[in-house]
């Protein structure tokens, strides 16, 4: 399988100020990996953690933490020795997915023409390897999840473990995530001879792959053997695939094992570009077959009638290389030509390296435009999946990156950022022509946001001839509604228009059939509540004082029985006389809540502890850092139901310094955490002796404030090492 770029080189970091370079520190870490669990669990509740500052090399795993900053990173495994010696106790706790695979409609098993994306970009593990995010000016992100069923993270490492930011974003949208197991060239052939030599050996490899997937929370593997196999090895390959597939199904419900079209039954490396008798033995042993890219329409016609494909056409993923290398159909901005043929013959597809829209276009500021264009061209051949989780349904349209990080319409961090775990449920992005010269478009807008990095921009022109409102469908859903439902809409609109929501529902009894697409929909407009209503007062009290800063916050109520929400639309009505009316509306957030959930009491953060403390002195890696300062690096852990929160805000403050006359400092935000785990890195702290406090605030998905008495707090006192 081709790579789209040179193997990724580690991002450049500054040398540590204590005199040791990164490689030396990495070697020391790998020699000694201590058990840190008891240091955290042994901390008494409400006690202060005590530290004596020592500038010794960190003992954290060099594979899981950046050598200069100690920030957590994702990585794969390069050697068979690494794979066979892998232990759950040594796994990276930060790389464990915190978002379970969400339900969607229709589920994967009912999709007869599936779509997989294989994300091969520049060797992998670039900006996305930084688990807590990074400050990059122009990152690559994917946000057209409603179109795809499976996401495969691909690199040329032996074992590609998907960075957790991808797993979290995909799972939030109900998309299955696969890692990659690949062997290549002469070294790959030698490796295969060793582990395919007998049942014990190939089962040992499969067992480790199952354990890794189960531990990190992703959903299976693409197996890519691109080297020659001996007679014994090729005989054992289907047995390995069957064993791996069975074990994955047992340990990870809904998991998949896919085989890439490479070697054939006699062990030759001979890409077939189709499923046929020479490679059927591998297909029969697993969940799916990913063809090579140089197929023709004759290949598709052959497979359609091939006996080995009967009853499993949905499991044949016809490969499409977006880079259009070799003799291929379509590719680049003509990839739709390939999908047209694939769907004509009723096959699934595997779209390889759609990051082409980013890699090959020099102006990265045009990334959103290019990505939206690419997926719009494919949209006629893709199935739109509906999120099907129960209430609440909430989205502020954040794509997981932006120029500024916002909270409640106000900038929280005024610099570029990237963290796909922050991505929220994505809307439909499209351009629609209206009658006359009218048009309508939905797109991500990083210039302003209510929460996260962007809002949803709905803009266009209402033609003079149009007398009815323009209605932009932004979500297709399958969400059962409560008897009493609260709907909130937050937006900024241009003058001359009125903005409202239109919801389309159906009777829940109609959704019990296998195909729930053909149902009659009823349009409902939620009753807008005035600010003095009891429900709005109750909601406002729970959310605290807002400072909308130009945003309009509108609350509405629905009272329906036995209904399922199927569509959410933004309705734009012209206020004035009939004329061509340009408009724009930034939608900041939509929330749909069960009114009964307003009664739920907030929960406290429990068990906050501090461990893995590393002290550094230097200027740090940030370009803004110039003076050598004392810097704290530490891991915070706590207990809280993560399904209730958007994120956690992590703060610090100085409680006491050398001079007791200095009052305690104010809380200063360190960052956002998206799990019950956060690594504080390069935090500049006062000189010893000193006492500081680390604080964790849950930010509830519904917007309800958690009282400070329920925040997690732990103090850290530290003194200088008098022995040095």
Rosetta blueprint (number, residue, H / E / L):
1 X L
2 X L
3 X L
4 X L
5 X L
6 X L
7 X L
8 X L
9 X L
10 X L
11 X L
12 X L
13 X L
14 X L
15 X L
16 X L
17 X L
18 X L
19 X L
20 X L
21 X L
22 X H
23 X H
24 X H
25 X H
26 X H
27 X H
28 X H
29 X H
30 X H
31 X H
32 X L
33 X L
34 X L
35 X L
36 X L
37 X H
38 X H
39 X H
40 X H
41 X H
42 X L
43 X L
44 X L
45 X L
46 X L
47 X L
48 X L
49 X E
50 X E
51 X E
52 X E
53 X L
54 X L
55 X L
56 X L
57 X L
58 X L
59 X L
60 X L
61 X L
62 X L
63 X L
64 X L
65 X E
66 X L
67 X L
68 X L
69 X L
70 X L
71 X L
72 X E
73 X E
74 X L
75 X L
76 X L
77 X E
78 X L
79 X L
80 X H
81 X H
82 X H
83 X H
84 X H
85 X L
86 X L
87 X L
88 X H
89 X H
90 X H
91 X L
92 X L
93 X H
94 X H
95 X H
96 X L
97 X L
98 X L
99 X L
100 X L
101 X L
102 X L
103 X L
104 X E
105 X E
106 X L
107 X L
108 X H
109 X H
110 X H
111 X L
112 X L
113 X L
114 X L
115 X E
116 X E
117 X E
118 X E
119 X E
120 X E
121 X L
122 X L
123 X L
124 X L
125 X L
126 X L
127 X H
128 X H
129 X H
130 X E
131 X L
132 X L
133 X L
134 X E
135 X L
136 X L
137 X L
138 X L
139 X L
140 X L
141 X L
142 X L
143 X L
144 X L
145 X H
146 X H
147 X H
148 X L
149 X L
150 X E
151 X E
152 X E
153 X E
154 X E
155 X L
156 X L
157 X L
158 X L
159 X E
160 X E
161 X L
162 X L
163 X L
164 X H
165 X H
166 X H
167 X H
168 X H
169 X H
170 X H
171 X H
172 X H
173 X L
174 X L
175 X L
176 X E
177 X E
178 X E
179 X E
180 X E
181 X E
182 X E
183 X E
184 X E
185 X H
186 X H
187 X H
188 X H
189 X H
190 X H
191 X H
192 X H
193 X H
194 X H
195 X H
196 X L
197 X L
198 X L
199 X H
200 X H
201 X H
202 X H
203 X H
204 X H
205 X H
206 X H
207 X H
208 X H
209 X H
210 X H
211 X H
212 X H
213 X H
214 X H
215 X H
216 X H
217 X L
218 X L
219 X L
220 X E
221 X E
222 X E
223 X E
224 X E
225 X E
226 X E
227 X L
228 X L
229 X L
230 X L
231 X H
232 X H
233 X H
234 X H
235 X H
236 X H
237 X H
238 X H
239 X H
240 X H
241 X H
242 X H
243 X H
244 X H
245 X H
246 X H
247 X H
248 X H
249 X H
250 X H
251 X H
252 X L
253 X L
254 X L
255 X L
256 X E
257 X E
258 X E
259 X E
260 X E
261 X L
262 X L
263 X E
264 X L
265 X L
266 X L
267 X L
268 X L
269 X E
270 X L
271 X L
272 X L
273 X L
274 X L
275 X L
276 X L
277 X L
278 X L
279 X L
280 X H
281 X H
282 X H
283 X H
284 X L
285 X L
286 X L
287 X L
288 X E
289 X E
290 X E
291 X L
292 X L
293 X L
294 X L
295 X L
296 X L
297 X H
298 X H
299 X H
300 X H
301 X H
302 X H
303 X H
304 X H
305 X H
306 X L
307 X H
308 X H
309 X H
310 X L
311 X L
312 X L
313 X H
314 X H
315 X H
316 X E
317 X E
318 X E
319 X E
320 X E
321 X E
322 X L
323 X L
324 X L
325 X L
326 X L
327 X L
328 X L
329 X L
330 X L
331 X L
332 X H
333 X H
334 X H
335 X H
336 X H
337 X H
338 X H
339 X H
340 X H
341 X H
342 X H
343 X H
344 X H
345 X L
346 X L
347 X L
348 X E
349 X E
350 X E
351 X E
352 X E
353 X L
354 X L
355 X L
356 X H
357 X H
358 X H
359 X H
360 X L
361 X L
362 X L
363 X L
364 X H
365 X H
366 X H
367 X H
368 X H
369 X H
370 X H
371 X H
372 X H
373 X H
374 X H
375 X H
376 X H
377 X H
378 X H
379 X H
380 X H
381 X H
382 X L
383 X L
384 X L
385 X L
386 X E
387 X E
388 X L
389 X L
390 X L
391 X L
392 X L
393 X E
394 X E
395 X E
396 X L
397 X L
398 X L
399 X L
400 X L
401 X E
402 X E
403 X L
404 X L
405 X E
406 X E
407 X E
408 X L
409 X L
410 X E
411 X E
412 X E
413 X E
414 X L
415 X L
416 X L
417 X E
418 X E
419 X L
420 X H
421 X H
422 X H
423 X L
424 X L
425 X L
426 X L
427 X L
428 X L
429 X L
430 X E
431 X E
432 X E
433 X E
434 X L
435 X L
436 X L
437 X L
438 X L
439 X E
440 X E
441 X E
442 X E
443 X E
444 X E
445 X E
446 X L
447 X L
448 X L
449 X L
450 X L
451 X E
452 X E
453 X L
454 X L
455 X E
456 X E
457 X E
458 X E
459 X E
460 X E
461 X E
462 X E
463 X L
464 X L
465 X L
466 X L
467 X L
468 X L
469 X L
470 X E
471 X E
472 X E
473 X E
474 X E
475 X E
476 X E
477 X E
478 X E
479 X E
480 X E
481 X L
482 X L
483 X L
484 X E
485 X E
486 X E
487 X E
488 X E
489 X E
490 X E
491 X E
492 X E
493 X E
494 X L
495 X L
496 X L
497 X E
498 X E
499 X E
500 X E
501 X E
502 X E
503 X E
504 X E
505 X E
506 X E
507 X E
508 X H
509 X H
510 X H
511 X H
512 X H
513 X L
514 X L
515 X L
516 X L
517 X L
518 X L
519 X L
520 X L
521 X L
522 X E
523 X E
524 X E
525 X L
526 X L
527 X E
528 X E
529 X L
530 X L
531 X L
532 X L
533 X L
534 X H
535 X H
536 X H
537 X H
538 X H
539 X H
540 X H
541 X H
542 X H
543 X H
544 X L
545 X L
546 X L
547 X L
548 X L
549 X L
550 X L
551 X L
552 X E
553 X E
554 X E
555 X E
556 X E
557 X E
558 X E
559 X E
560 X L
561 X L
562 X L
563 X E
564 X E
565 X E
566 X E
567 X E
568 X E
569 X E
570 X E
571 X E
572 X E
573 X E
574 X E
575 X L
576 X L
577 X L
578 X L
579 X L
580 X L
581 X E
582 X E
583 X E
584 X E
585 X E
586 X E
587 X E
588 X E
589 X E
590 X E
591 X E
592 X E
593 X E
594 X E
595 X H
596 X H
597 X H
598 X H
599 X H
600 X L
601 X L
602 X L
603 X L
604 X L
605 X L
606 X E
607 X E
608 X E
609 X E
610 X E
611 X E
612 X E
613 X E
614 X E
615 X E
616 X E
617 X E
618 X E
619 X L
620 X L
621 X L
622 X L
623 X L
624 X L
625 X L
626 X L
627 X L
628 X L
629 X E
630 X E
631 X E
632 X E
633 X E
634 X E
635 X E
636 X E
637 X E
638 X E
639 X E
640 X L
641 X L
642 X H
643 X H
644 X H
645 X E
646 X E
647 X E
648 X E
649 X E
650 X E
651 X E
652 X E
653 X E
654 X E
655 X E
656 X E
657 X L
658 X L
659 X L
660 X L
661 X L
662 X L
663 X L
664 X L
665 X L
666 X L
667 X L
668 X E
669 X E
670 X E
671 X E
672 X E
673 X E
674 X L
675 X L
676 X L
677 X E
678 X E
679 X E
680 X E
681 X E
682 X E
683 X E
684 X E
685 X L
686 X L
687 X L
688 X L
689 X L
690 X E
691 X E
692 X E
693 X E
694 X E
695 X E
696 X E
697 X E
698 X E
699 X E
700 X E
701 X L
702 X L
703 X L
704 X L
705 X L
706 X L
707 X L
708 X H
709 X H
710 X H
711 X L
712 X E
713 X E
714 X E
715 X E
716 X E
717 X E
718 X E
719 X E
720 X L
721 X L
722 X L
723 X L
724 X L
